[in-house]
Amino acid sequence: MKVLLSLMKLDIGGAETHVVELAKELKRRGWDVIVTSNGGAYVAELENAGIKHYTVPLQNKNPANVLKAFRMLKKIITEEKVDIVHSHARIPSFILGKLWRRMKFPFVTTAHWVFTTKYGLKYITNWGQKTLAVSEDIKKYLMDNYHIPEENITVTINGIDTERFSPEADGSEICREFSISEDDNTIVYVSRMDESRSKVAHQLIEAVLELNSIVENLKVLIVGGGDDYDKVYEEAKKANESLGRDAVVMAGARVDIAQLIAPAKLFVGVSRAALEAMAEEKPAIIAGNEGYIGLFGEDKLQQALHTNFCCRGLEESTTAKLAQDIGEFFGMWQEDREKLGKYGRKLILENYSVKRMTDDTEGVYRSVLQ
């Protein structure tokens, strides 16, 4: 059967990587998969896997783009003879929802985040016939704000490719590119560098200035691109000038995330990026725009699971908290650091496989097809 996966764009981000991994696994299982988005860094990975991608202007609410996308999606669904449509963002879901009412195709959505319901936005949101939610708190958000019946929501996960993201990932090229040595106490941070996601990048740079005299050879590699990249870059530049060395390195938008994580002794971030780092046995501080969990271990598991490692509703992330946890981590015995890394890898292997994510999705597909 043929499935259309639709999202805003294919740049670095949790939802984007989720769709790429889902598309590849569905294809491996015999589905005919096509993807629509405004394009981005991950298009090549899909095409290399033999998955057709259509570039459609789904990236914003510009009326001209919405109208063009409506016409293009209608044509794609008709000409490709699509059996089921699966949307992964608010704008594609709105447009596809309008088409669904006319064309009556089986229609599924995935909720990757919580969106504002102000300014009438609640009424232009469409969650399809069945909805997948990537965490329990998003499921509750859907029920409370959109009154979706509980039986129409399936909680799933962000599936991680544990062969690609593994302790064996090779970071040697990254070390050469960014002059990272074995003696460096390297922190890697991966996130979309938009204002809505990049607060911790700013805090990390401030923390480096505070910790420079406490943690030897402290180095931070910041990965990601977006509308706040230039501001973060300027702060990193000023910090490096103040310290007289390249303590903060900006990698920009990249897709070789497994290799970029490999040199890390500690990872900082949230959501899928944190899970990928944990799959590589990297201890992680879970911190983002929506809150702060801190250095992840078994004692933080329930908080992390409830919010899909996004910290929604938890205490705010601050430079002081971040600096304290970084300082404490680098003061730990090596054996204790390794235990944290191994615990994270074990958790991913047992609970965050691409297989389980795709099983959940296929179950929802079957329910709407019937």
Secondary structure by P-SEA (a helix, b strand, c coil): cbbbbbcccccccaaaaaaaaaaaaaaaaccbbbbbcccccaaaaaaaacbbbbbcccccccaaaaaaaaaaaaaaaaaacccbbbbccaaaaaaaaaaaaacccbbbbbbcbbbbcccccccccccccbbbbccaaaaaaaaaacccccccbbbbccccccccccccccaaaaaaaaccccccbbbbbbccccccccaaaaaaaaaaaaacccccbbbbbbbbcccaaaaaaaaaaaaaaaaccccccccccccccccccccccbbbbccaaaaaaaaacccccccccccccccccccaaaaaaaacccccccccccaaaaaaaaaaaaaccaaaaaaaaaaaaaaaaacccaaaaaaaaaaaaaaaac
